[in-house]
């Protein structure tokens, strides 16, 4: 308990500065490789805390790595700071109210994500220094998790080759070690090239690329009946061919987001979607160009790491919310879709007591929950194929709140968020400390990881020729 208390106290000592970082990133929401202000804010604090800096990590202008210590096990702590488009919202309000209409917002809590992860790295660094421990801690400031797969590129470029273990977290409406599956996915742009012509005077001369896109989508819709239950395919029109309906569209692009529970299954499902695209091109006499935009792998579980993190979580206890926090959360719950709260409890397989306040999660969920399986995707998955990885769900918003909504953004600078991010930092820092102090646990985590890879070797879901869609600083 002495070492745990020490590292928790270090996190508390730094808490105010990292809350400010979270709030500053909330105030400058940036998306998909354009996180220049957010990255600069993280870099500034890394320098302030005495980390050695690697800029432009993996060739990504908005990625930064801070390192401290030398030798011993290398503990990576993962952070994110990208926002989502169109989710601008004032914090602390209980109805939709954009700061700037149509602007970005942190609808997945990534302003908290990076701040708490760096607080954990700082607490672990200070503990290593105070106790003359031989170990290395790294903070990975990662952009573009929302659709850009930055960590996949970082893995591909070897940034985790010498790491022993990776620790991460994600803001959530509940508190638990993450054992829920994630889906491998690929975002692929299918561009059809046709022939333009006058749509009334010479329609027979045209070959519509937009027709090809629409036929492809019809084909994918029919495919959905014959996919595995957990697989998903979604789409967005990237280029619908222009605004003039009297011109046969000579070019159109649809982005298909293809998801599957594992990498081999994803590869097979992509091949089926490719055939549909080829069929659409044949039917419309257009030509097809396929380009992978991004891809991520499914998350590999690691039972030894989950047990270590669960132990540290139970030692710390749940987040301490107060009456004001609960009053705000109750008002947010009143805005949620019908069944949203019950849906959260179904996922974590928790039955509230008759008199229990269910506005905020003030308990610790156990390992091996058997709830309703729902899954998204994350590029942390690729890190989990590179090194043993563990992730925490940290309670930072109201129970029942769906991810990627204005209600999540409304929590962004509230005491609920601040308490949750500090709590998550303590759990991550203590997990890193426990692994440094217990080489057997670290060895068990590595053995479990190698056992997974022996069955299914890692294959990067992004082709070597595909480069990240990085942007220039404004």
C-alpha positions in Angstrom: 0.0 0.0 0.0 2.9 2.4 0.7 4.0 2.5 -3.0 0.4 2.7 -4.2 -0.3 5.6 -1.8 2.9 7.3 -3.0 2.0 7.1 -6.6 -1.6 8.2 -6.0 -0.3 11.2 -4.0 2.0 12.2 -6.8 -0.9 12.2 -9.2 -2.9 14.4 -6.8 0.0 16.8 -6.6 0.0 17.3 -10.4 -3.8 17.1 -10.9 -4.5 20.8 -11.3 -2.1 21.3 -14.1 -3.4 18.3 -16.0 -7.0 19.3 -15.5 -6.0 22.5 -17.2 -4.6 20.6 -20.1 -7.8 18.7 -20.5 -9.8 21.9 -20.5 -7.5 23.6 -22.9 -7.8 20.8 -25.4 -11.5 20.9 -25.0 -11.5 24.5 -26.0 -9.5 23.9 -29.2 -11.1 20.8 -30.7 -9.2 19.5 -33.8 -9.8 16.4 -35.9 -7.9 13.8 -38.0 -4.3 14.8 -38.3 -5.0 18.5 -37.7 -4.5 18.5 -33.9 -1.7 21.1 -34.0 -2.8 23.1 -31.0 -3.6 20.0 -29.0 -0.3 18.3 -29.8 1.6 21.5 -28.9 -0.2 21.8 -25.6 0.8 18.2 -24.8 4.3 18.7 -25.9 4.7 21.9 -23.8 3.6 20.0 -20.7 5.9 17.0 -21.4 8.8 19.5 -21.6 7.6 21.1 -18.4 7.6 17.7 -16.6 11.1 16.9 -17.8 10.4 14.3 -20.5 12.8 13.7 -23.4 10.8 14.6 -26.6 10.4 12.9 -29.9 8.6 15.2 -32.4 6.9 14.1 -35.6 6.7 10.5 -34.3 6.3 8.0 -37.1 6.3 10.9 -39.5 3.1 12.3 -38.1 3.3 16.0 -37.4 0.7 15.9 -34.7 2.2 12.9 -32.8 4.6 13.4 -29.9 6.4 10.9 -27.6 7.8 11.8 -24.2 10.3 9.5 -22.5 11.8 9.4 -19.0 14.1 7.0 -17.2 16.6 4.5 -18.6 16.9 0.8 -18.9 14.6 -1.8 -17.3 11.1 -2.5 -18.6 9.7 0.0 -21.0 6.2 1.0 -20.0 4.1 2.8 -22.7 1.1 4.9 -21.7 -1.1 5.9 -24.6 -2.9 9.2 -25.0 -5.2 10.7 -27.6 -6.5 14.2 -28.2 -8.5 14.3 -31.4 -12.1 15.6 -31.6 -15.1 14.7 -33.7 -16.6 16.8 -36.5 -20.0 18.6 -35.9 -20.2 18.0 -32.1 -19.5 21.5 -30.8 -21.2 21.9 -27.5 -20.9 24.1 -24.3 -19.7 22.1 -21.3 -22.0 22.0 -18.3 -25.2 22.6 -20.2 -28.1 20.2 -20.3 -29.5 20.9 -23.7 -27.8 21.1 -27.2 -26.0 24.4 -27.4 -23.1 24.6 -29.9 -20.2 26.9 -29.1 -19.9 27.3 -32.9 -22.6 25.8 -35.1 -21.2 22.9 -37.1 -17.8 23.0 -35.4 -15.9 20.2 -33.8 -16.3 18.8 -30.3 -14.8 16.2 -28.0 -17.7 13.7 -28.3 -15.5 10.8 -27.2 -13.8 12.5 -24.3 -10.3 12.6 -25.9 -9.5 15.9 -24.2 -9.6 13.9 -21.0 -7.9 10.9 -22.5 -4.6 12.5 -23.3 -4.5 14.5 -20.1 -5.1 11.6 -17.8 -2.6 9.4 -19.7 0.1 12.0 -19.4 -0.7 12.5 -15.8 -0.2 8.7 -15.3 3.1 8.8 -17.1 4.2 11.8 -15.0 3.3 10.1 -11.8 5.1 6.9 -12.8 8.1 8.9 -13.9 8.3 10.8 -10.6 7.9 7.5 -8.6 10.7 5.9 -10.6 13.0 8.9 -9.9 12.0 9.1 -6.2 12.8 5.4 -5.6 15.8 5.1 -7.9 14.1 2.5 -10.0 15.6 1.2 -13.2 12.7 1.5 -15.7 11.6 3.6 -18.6 8.2 5.3 -19.1 6.9 6.7 -22.4 3.9 8.8 -23.1 2.6 8.4 -26.6 0.6 11.4 -27.8 -1.5 9.9 -30.6 -3.6 11.8 -33.1 -6.4 10.7 -35.4 -7.9 7.8 -33.5 -11.3 8.7 -34.9 -10.9 7.3 -38.4 -7.2 8.0 -39.0 -5.6 4.9 -37.4 -2.5 6.8 -36.3 -1.4 4.1 -33.9 -1.6 1.6 -36.7 1.0 3.7 -38.6 3.0 4.0 -35.4 3.1 0.3 -35.0 4.0 -0.2 -38.7 6.9 2.2 -38.3 8.3 0.3 -35.3 7.6 2.8 -32.5 6.6 0.0 -30.1 9.3 -2.5 -31.0 11.2 -2.0 -27.8 8.2 -1.6 -25.5 7.4 -4.2 -22.9 3.8 -3.3 -22.1 1.3 -0.7 -23.1 -1.3 0.9 -20.7 -4.3 2.8 -21.9 -7.8 4.0 -20.9 -10.9 5.5 -22.4 -13.5 7.8 -20.9 -16.9 6.0 -20.4 -20.1 6.0 -18.4 -18.8 3.1 -16.2 -15.8 1.9 -14.4 -14.1 -1.4 -15.4 -11.1 -3.0 -16.9 -11.9 -3.2 -20.6 -12.6 -6.8 -21.6 -15.1 -6.0 -24.3 -14.1 -7.0 -27.8 -13.2 -4.4 -30.5 -13.7 -4.9 -34.2 -10.9 -4.9 -36.8 -11.9 -2.5 -39.5 -10.8 -1.0 -42.8 -12.0 2.3 -44.4 -11.7 1.8 -48.2 -12.5 4.4 -50.8 -14.1 3.0 -53.9 -13.9 5.5 -56.8 -15.7 4.9 -60.0 -14.8 6.7 -63.2 -17.4 7.0 -66.0 -18.1 9.3 -68.9 -19.8 12.7 -68.6 -22.6 13.7 -70.9 -25.8 15.8 -71.1 -28.3 13.9 -69.0 -31.2 14.8 -71.2 -29.8 15.5 -74.7 -27.3 12.6 -74.8 -27.9 10.3 -71.9 -26.8 7.3 -74.0 -23.3 8.7 -74.3 -22.8 8.9 -70.5 -21.6 6.3 -68.1 -22.6 7.2 -64.5 -20.1 6.8 -61.7 -22.9 7.8 -59.3 -25.0 4.9 -60.6 -22.1 2.6 -59.8 -21.8 3.9 -56.2 -25.5 3.4 -55.7 -25.5 -0.1 -57.1 -22.5 -1.0 -54.9 -24.4 0.2 -51.9 -27.4 -1.9 -52.9 -25.2 -4.9 -53.2 -23.6 -4.3 -49.8 -27.1 -3.9 -48.3 -27.9 -7.4 -49.5 -24.6 -8.7 -48.3 -25.5 -7.7 -44.7 -27.9 -10.6 -44.4 -25.1 -13.0 -45.1 -22.3 -11.6 -42.9 -21.4 -12.8 -39.4 -23.7 -11.2 -36.8 -20.9 -9.1 -35.3 -19.6 -7.8 -38.6 -20.6 -4.4 -39.8 -20.4 -2.3 -43.0 -21.2 1.4 -43.1 -20.7 3.9 -45.8 -20.4 7.6 -46.6 -20.4 9.5 -49.9 -17.1 11.2 -50.2 -17.8 12.5 -53.8 -21.3 12.2 -55.2 -20.2 13.5 -58.6 -21.2 17.2 -58.3 -24.3 19.3 -57.9 -25.6 19.3 -61.5 -28.3 16.7 -62.1 -28.2 17.4 -65.8 -24.6 16.2 -66.1 -24.0 12.4 -66.0 -21.5 12.1 -63.1 -18.1 11.0 -64.5 -16.6 10.4 -61.0 -18.0 9.3 -57.7 -16.4 7.9 -54.5 -18.0 6.0 -51.6 -16.0 5.2 -48.4 -17.0 1.8 -47.0 -16.1 1.1 -43.4 -15.9 -2.6 -43.1 -15.7 -4.3 -39.6 -15.1 -7.8 -38.4 -14.3 -9.3 -35.0 -10.8 -10.4 -36.2 -8.2 -9.7 -38.8 -8.6 -12.9 -40.9 -12.4 -12.5 -41.0 -11.9 -8.8 -42.0 -9.7 -9.8 -44.9 -12.4 -12.3 -46.2 -15.2 -9.7 -45.8 -13.2 -7.1 -47.7 -12.8 -9.5 -50.6 -16.6 -9.9 -50.7 -17.2 -6.2 -50.7 -14.5 -5.9 -53.5 -16.5 -8.3 -55.7 -19.6 -6.2 -55.2 -17.7 -3.1 -56.3 -16.4 -4.9 -59.3 -19.9 -6.0 -60.2 -21.2 -2.4 -59.9 -18.4 -1.3 -62.3 -19.4 -4.0 -64.8 -23.1 -3.1 -64.7 -22.4 0.6 -65.4 -19.4 0.2 -67.7 -17.3 2.3 -65.4 -13.8 1.7 -64.1 -13.0 1.2 -60.5 -10.1 2.4 -58.3 -9.8 1.1 -54.8 -7.7 2.9 -52.1 -7.4 1.9 -48.5 -7.8 5.1 -46.3 -7.1 3.5 -42.9 -7.4 0.3 -41.0 -7.2 -1.0 -37.4 -7.0 -4.4 -35.8 -9.2 -6.0 -33.2 -8.0 -5.7 -29.5 -6.1 -8.7 -28.2 -7.0 -9.6 -24.6 -4.3 -10.1 -22.0 -5.5 -11.8 -18.9 -2.4 -11.3 -16.7 -2.5 -7.5 -17.4 -6.3 -7.4 -16.8 -5.8 -9.0 -13.4 -3.0 -6.5 -12.4 -5.1 -3.5 -13.4 -8.2 -4.9 -11.7 -6.2 -5.3 -8.5 -5.0 -1.7 -8.6 -8.5 -0.5 -9.4 -9.9 -2.3 -6.4 -7.2 -1.0 -4.1 -8.0 2.6 -5.2 -11.7 2.2 -5.1 -14.3 4.0 -7.3 -14.5 7.6 -8.2 -15.9 9.8 -5.4 -18.8 11.8 -7.0 -20.8 14.2 -4.9 -24.4 15.5 -4.8 -23.8 18.3 -7.4 -22.3 15.7 -9.8 -25.3 13.5 -9.4 -27.7 16.4 -9.9 -26.1 17.3 -13.2 -26.0 13.6 -14.3 -29.7 13.2 -13.5 -30.5 16.2 -15.8 -28.4 14.7 -18.6 -30.2 11.3 -18.2 -33.5 13.1 -18.8 -32.2 14.0 -22.3 -31.2 10.5 -23.3 -33.0 8.2 -25.7 -35.4 5.7 -24.2 -33.6 2.6 -23.1 -30.1 4.2 -23.0 -29.6 3.6 -19.3 -30.8 0.0 -19.4 -28.5 -0.6 -22.4 -25.5 0.4 -20.4 -26.4 -1.9 -17.6 -26.9 -4.7 -20.1 -23.4 -4.3 -21.5 -21.7 -4.5 -18.1 -24.2 -7.1 -16.8 -25.0 -5.1 -13.7 -28.3 -5.1 -11.9 -28.8 -1.9 -9.7 -30.1 -2.3 -6.2 -33.7 -1.0 -5.7 -32.5 2.1 -3.8 -29.3 2.7 -5.8 -28.6 6.0 -7.5 -27.9 5.1 -11.1 -26.8 8.5 -12.4 -23.1 7.9 -12.1 -21.0 4.8 -11.7 -19.6 4.7 -8.1 -18.8 1.0 -8.1 -16.1 -1.2 -9.7 -17.3 -3.7 -12.2 -15.7 -7.2 -11.9 -13.7 -9.1 -14.5 -15.4 -11.6 -16.7 -18.6 -9.7 -17.1 -21.1 -11.6 -19.3 -23.1 -8.6 -20.6 -24.6 -7.9 -24.0 -21.7 -7.8 -26.5 -21.4 -4.5 -28.4 -18.2 -3.4 -30.1 -16.6 -0.5 -31.8 -13.1 -0.1 -33.2 -9.9 1.5 -32.0 -6.3 1.7 -33.2 -5.2 0.7 -29.7 -6.0 -2.8 -31.2 -2.9 -2.6 -33.3 -0.8 -1.7 -30.3 -2.2 -4.8 -28.6 -0.8 -7.0 -31.4 2.6 -5.3 -31.1 2.9 -5.5 -27.3 0.9 -6.8 -24.3 -1.8 -4.1 -23.7 -4.4 -3.3 -21.1 -7.1 -0.7 -21.1 -9.4 0.9 -18.5 -12.9 2.2 -18.9 -12.9 5.3 -16.7 -16.1 6.7 -15.3 -16.3 10.3 -16.6 -19.8 10.8 -17.8 -23.5 9.9 -17.0 -24.6 6.3 -17.1 -26.5 5.7 -20.3 -24.8 8.5 -22.3 -24.0 7.2 -25.8 -20.6 7.8 -27.2 -20.2 10.5 -29.9 -23.0 12.7 -28.7 -23.5 16.3 -27.5 -24.2 14.9 -24.0 -20.6 13.5 -23.8 -19.3 16.9 -24.8 -21.4 18.6 -22.2 -19.5 16.7 -19.5 -16.1 17.8 -20.9 -15.0 20.4 -18.4 -17.3 19.4 -15.5 -16.1 18.1 -12.1 -17.4 14.7 -13.2 -14.8 14.7 -16.0 -12.0 16.1 -13.8 -12.6 13.5 -11.0 -12.8 10.7 -13.5 -9.6 11.6 -15.4 -7.6 11.9 -12.2 -8.9 8.5 -11.0 -8.0 6.9 -14.3 -4.5 8.3 -14.1 -4.0 6.8 -10.7 -5.1 3.4 -11.9 -2.8 3.5 -14.9 0.2 4.8 -13.0 -0.3 2.2 -10.2 -0.6 -0.6 -12.9 2.7 0.5 -14.4 4.3 0.5 -10.9 2.9 -3.0 -10.1 4.4 -4.4 -13.3 7.8 -2.8 -12.7 7.8 -4.3 -9.2 6.6 -7.7 -10.2 8.6 -9.2 -13.1 6.7 -12.4 -13.0 3.4 -10.6 -13.8 5.2 -8.9 -16.7 6.6 -12.2 -17.9 3.1 -13.8 -17.8 1.7 -10.9 -19.8 4.3 -11.4 -22.5 3.8 -15.2 -22.6 0.0 -14.7 -23.0 0.7 -12.2 -25.8 3.1 -14.6 -27.6 0.5 -17.4 -27.4 -2.0 -15.3 -29.3 0.5 -14.4 -32.0 1.5 -18.0 -32.4 -2.0 -18.8 -33.4 -2.6 -15.8 -35.6 0.4 -13.7 -36.6 -0.1 -10.0 -37.0 -0.7 -8.6 -40.4 -1.0 -4.8 -40.6 -4.4 -3.9 -42.0 -3.0 -0.9 -43.9 -0.9 -1.7 -47.0 2.7 -0.5 -47.1 2.0 1.8 -50.0 -0.8 3.6 -48.1 0.4 6.8 -46.3 -1.4 8.7 -43.6 -3.4 11.6 -44.8 -1.4 14.1 -42.8 -2.1 17.9 -43.1 -0.1 21.0 -43.0 -0.1 23.3 -40.0 -2.4 26.3 -40.4 
